[in-house]
Amino acid sequence: WRWRRAEKPEIVDLTDMRKSILAAVSVLLAGIAVKSSFSVRLPDSVPMHYLINIGGGVVLVLVAAGLCVRSLICRLYRGVPVLPPNTELLKQPLEQCSLFKFIPALTGKIAWFKLGNYPTPVHRAHVTLPRSDRELVISLKREDLSSELYGGNKVRTLEFQLACAKVKIENENRGGCLVAIGGPGSNQIVATAAHSAANKVPFLAAPLAYEEPSFDNSLNLLSMISLPGWWKPFWANNPLRTLKDVVMMVYRSPHVMQAPGGNNPTGALGHVGALLELAEQIRGGQCKQPQHLFLPLGSSCTTAGLVAGICVARSLGLGFADLEAFTLHAVPIHHGAQKLPSILRIAVRKVARDTLKIISDLGGLDASAELEAVLKRLVIDCGHAGKYGGWTDRALAAKGVMASAVVSDGIAQGGTPRHPWICSCFTSKALGALLQYADKAGETFAEGDIMFWCTKSRVQPLGKANPEWSSISSAAGPTGEKWLSEGYVVNGGHHTRSMKPVDH
């Protein structure tokens, strides 16, 4: 394993290799100690040394597998590091960057693209709670309206990450591309594809992980295929083949690998800016400071960025001074991840801590002393995920509630209400958790006490290539075509014969 430093690619950093060797030696010594103290008598037909050898082999295989997984995760996490801008990126309107506005010392030290239109507005949704029939006015932070190309929370993730990836690709000069990984309905892949094409960053889409079919997810897959950079439907392969593909991409290819969901400090920096922007809106009277803020938790990049942002806001005196009156509710959307809330909390802490360290190291303020206090106000709200990417009964009910809501300040030109897109994978789970919490709380919340972070883009992009069904079928493969059909998309359009009314 070779760990390379971003600023000096020719130097090999052996720190992690030493740790791995130390772990292996520790396991070996532990095995020797166990062998020397083994005193259980077994049948004579089972030689003791056989069991010890088999047990030791199993332990070593598990340790080796764990070290390999750790190596892979670290490679992905460090795939797009924070890098200074080149001459071209210094021409970006840096004064429009939310992070640079509040921490001027960072200006010109981190590569940045202007991808969104900020600040995103705060709207209000008048909803009726499904169980108690009580009225509730929710504040909506409209991240979904951040870009006419492709909006949602991924735009903030990409503003620093895409720029730093461009710098890294040009510095390495190996003919590589930025590779985004996710599922066939991944918002991260669609966002990276759309904004990479607009900013001339070479890109490849690698949908690896399976997720349940739905109409929302099918639309994302169609967007991927129509945009530049479509590779192939990796998720349709068997798991071993997919693992081999990932290992080859990470270790043997010239490509720059993006962490799943863009989850590393480079991506989280954008969400620090989002929180500081919200703090300014609160100070300006556009909304009140919420008592409860709900958002979906996938890779945890957005959550970690908001946690770090609250630390910075407190250090700058911009708001969130009374933490006891505030709770951040992060709602896991993956059925496997929600079984490990402690691991999710560790991941949030890791990314938030690393993000704050980068801000401090580059000459900004040091807000790390606030981190533990802010993390105490983070609730990992499990039990809403269902199967990854698919609808649940609570999620469908939440979509229906928002569909019938009155959204003020959200009227598009022509008088059409612009409700947030409540999708099957992310926003429906978080909104379902919000409505359940408000229903069970047994108290009446004032307007603006609860805020919902709208992460799903209102825009569904179509690339320059508008493919015929034959080319879609060829790109998606038989498994992908079947998956599209189960998500109500077939040759000739979308079919509604078996579509749930709320999906339609």
CORVENGI-V701540 format. One record per helix or strand. SS is the DSSP state (~ for helix, > for strand). FROM is the first residue (numbers start at 1). LEN is the number of residues. If there is no record, write none. Layout:
ss=SS from=FROM len=LEN
ss=SS from=FROM len=LEN
//
This chain:
ss=> from=3 len=2
ss=> from=12 len=2
ss=~ from=15 len=23
ss=~ from=48 len=30
ss=~ from=89 len=3
ss=~ from=94 len=3
ss=~ from=98 len=5
ss=~ from=104 len=3
ss=> from=122 len=7
ss=> from=135 len=7
ss=~ from=143 len=3
ss=~ from=154 len=19
ss=> from=178 len=6
ss=~ from=187 len=12
ss=> from=203 len=7
ss=~ from=215 len=12
ss=> from=230 len=1
ss=~ from=234 len=3
ss=~ from=239 len=13
ss=> from=256 len=2
ss=~ from=260 len=3
ss=~ from=265 len=19
ss=> from=292 len=6
ss=~ from=301 len=16
ss=~ from=323 len=3
ss=> from=327 len=6
ss=~ from=337 len=3
ss=~ from=341 len=21
ss=~ from=368 len=8
ss=> from=378 len=3
ss=~ from=393 len=11
ss=> from=406 len=3
ss=> from=411 len=1
ss=> from=417 len=1
ss=~ from=427 len=14
ss=> from=450 len=4
ss=~ from=469 len=18
ss=> from=489 len=2
ss=> from=493 len=2
//
